[in-house]
Amino acid sequence: MSIRTGLTVTLLGFAVVSSPAHASERPPPPFCQSAAPKLKADGDLAQAVRAAFGAPTFANQEKCVYPLQALRYADVDVLLTQNLDPETACHGCQADLSAVALKRIPGGFKRLRAFDAFGKTGSFGAVVSISPIAIGTDDGIAIESGGTFQGYTNVTLDLYAFRRQGMVRLDAGGQLYLQGDNEGAETDAAKVLTIDAAWSLSAGELAIDYRVSDARGKRQTRAVWTVGETQLTLKSGAVPSEVGRAVGSE
């Protein structure tokens, strides 16, 4: 395979499954009924789903498979799904994220390997964005997810690398918040606080530029983490002290 080191080693370390049927011959799980229009409109995503699960069946139930996106790497695609219907998920619920690696072959795909329940979404099972990224010499995934709970809104960033014969979440020792505001929970307008941020990943470092807005005005700050094998270690700067208040964690 011509994909980067991490995913190559991960996939070659396991037997290749060439059939969409599971080894146990269990029937594929039902897909969320709300996913049917999405699959009808996106032929590439529908093809990836068929390669990973076989012909989908649909059901009106909260616990079901919802296809999020097919990420394209060198000669492998990775299908991302979650196990909750984002349109009917309960308030504050988190969905499990899973992935299936698919080798591109003439006329379609060959199923390689599944990564079951490797991570979770934000509340309401809401994924904001998914991006294929490079983490050092390894392929990876950046997932932004979030939601609103008791009037507090937040978006968090999770980074995953294909390494150690699996999918590894890079642990920063706490949530990496990209957005937060307490407007829905705060009755005093003078105490309303909004935070948003932009992130970048290069040369073995993760940088997040924060913008804080409140009654005192606007200010900016930056924090930089060193990217390790399984961890993110703060190198310089700091997460704004107002983040906890904005997202309702303090």
Secondary structure by P-SEA (a helix, b strand, c coil): ccccaaaaaaaaacccccccccccccccccccccaaaaaaacaaaaaaaaacccbbbbbcccbbbbbcbbbbcccbbbbbbbcccccccccbbbbbbbbbbbbbcccbbbbcccccccccccccccccbbbbbbcccccbbbbbbccccccccbbbbbbbbbccccccccccccccccbbbccccccccccbbbbbbcccccccbbbbbbbbbcccbbbbbbbbbbbcccbbbbcccccccccccccccc
